[in-house]
Amino acid sequence: MAEVKVVQTTDAPAAIGPYSQGRFAGPFLFVSGQLPINPLSGQMDEAIADQTHRSLKNLKAIVESAGGTLESVVKTTVFLKDMNDFARVNEVYRQYFKENYPTRSAIEVAHLPKDAKVEIEAIAYIG
């Protein structure tokens, strides 16, 4: 069985429940959904673009703390409170993932923790 280890960084917000920021299973890093919480202030901006930037910065911090880069990300899932924000989220998302985009799902949900507008999770391959 592959070694399973927890990934934790102070450069992303601490988990707000009984879960890890990330966990390795072999060379795969599974990153928990990242809310747009600023790890220094504990606050969230209101605009969807700002929230998307923060969620992706948090995700990036966890992947980098595990020894990867955003190029290591092979799959993301984007949870949106309002699918009408899809185009704005894509504008920001393109600034983080340039080429050879990871596979992705985008799902509208009724409610997100802390009343966030977006949450993003990922799977990265860090071999």
Beta strands, then each sheet from edge to edge (+ up, - down):
strand 1: 4-7
strand 2: 22-25
strand 3: 28-34
strand 4: 73-80
strand 5: 103-108
strand 6: 118-125
sheet 1: 1+ 2- 3+ 6- 4+ 5+
end
